[in-house]
């Protein structure tokens, strides 16, 4: 699972025009830790991910990259 994007925390922060430093302060976490989450070098616990979703005002699923494959369409002529 190394070097694989799992979360969308950075994307949501950018969409909301907020910084990793701001999120770190809101969660009471070290800014370096949140920076690692944003670059997918490490991942927050599930409990922390839920807390982050509440702070950001989004569904927790919005902070994750889906593991479900995109639907495949079959062309029938």
N, C-alpha and C positions, 0 to 999 in steps of 0.2 A: 504494500500500500504506500510505499515511499514515493514521494514526488507526485502524488495524485491529489488533485483538488477535491476536497470533501465538503468544505463549507463555502458559503457566499457572504460571509460577514463583511468583507471589504466592499463588495458590490453594493450591499444594502447601506453601508456607511456613506459611500459615494452618492448613491441615490438620494439620501437624506441630507447630504452636505454636512456630514458629521465626521469627526476624526477618531482614529483608534485611541488617541489620548483621552478624548471625551468619554468614550465607552469604558476605558480602563478606570477612569474616575468614578463613573456611575456604578460600576460593578465592584469597586474596591480592589482592583487587580493591578499588578505591575504593568506599566505601559509596554514593556518588552514582551511580556506574555501575550498581550492582546495583539501586538505586532506579529508575533509568530502565528497566531490564529489567522490573521489577515493574509498572510503569505502561505498558509497551509503547511507550515513547517511543523506545527503541532496543532492539536485539537482541544477545544474545551470539553469538560465533562458534560454529560447530558443535562445535569442540573444547572450548570453555568450557561449552557446554550438556551435553556428555557428562560433563565433570568435575563439573558441578553435580548431574547425576543420580546420580553415584556418591556424592557427599557427602550427598545427601538420601536415598540408598538406594531410588531409584525407577528404573523403566525410563525411558530418555530420552524415549520417546513420551508418558509422563505429563506431561512439561513442555511439550508442544506442543498447540495446538488443531488438531484434525483438519481437513484440507482436503476430506475426502471427505464428500459430502452424506449426510444421514441417509437411511436406506432409505425409499422411498415405497411405501405400501401402497395397493393398488387394491381397492376394495370390490366384491365380486361378489354380487349378490342372486339 
